[in-house]
Amino acid sequence: MESIFIILAILVLFFFFVQKRFIKQEELKDSVYKKKGPILNAQEVALYNALLAAVGKHGVVLSKVSLTNVIAPMATDKKEWFIASNRISKSYFDFVICDPRTLESRVVIELDDGKELNKGKVDRQKLLMHCCNSAGIPLIGITVKYSYQVGRLRRLLAAHIDLIEPDKEVRFCKKCGSPMVVKVASQGDFKGRRFFTCSRQPQCTYTENYNIVFEEEDN
Ligand SMILES: [Zn+2]
């Protein structure tokens, strides 16, 4: 009986030794790498540059951002948390536009390459739509052919990021013609977002979306 324990102990020690000595060393040394080409393909680069031009210094454009860096599971149950976490662990967003000061995610951009839908693509779209919807992050799909149109991109993004410089932007009330002032919403769904309101408040209650981008640019 005693000898069985001794043999077992020797075996355990042996495996421990083998693992430590050989397997652990192999892990890094035997894996050799080469540098890949550009991180984004040509279509993605085109959209990336157009997005940079569209947001200017009002946003930071990040590319290929892991879902786990943008959203987190809400589940309190351990198993549910694990399932939810697993679902998003291997996917990434094509582009995430963030607030330039805090790098908080503001809007997700997905590039539709125009290729036909296969099961993988449909599953990915379903996942991304569900995740963004669930976490309350706007998701914009952009097809390849529009990716160069900076003006169009600005209008798409205007609802989600502040593209206007308040000191350069002078607006007049469309009801009474008085100058308008910028205020920050203190409550409701748009809490923290800026909007224009008539300076003659409370006599005049006209307000305007801060982010209306007027159509004076390229199309
Ligand atoms: Zn007014």
Residues whose N, C-alpha, C, O or C-beta is under 5 A from the ligand:
A	BS01	ZN	C173 K175 C176 G177 S178 C198 R200 C204 Y206
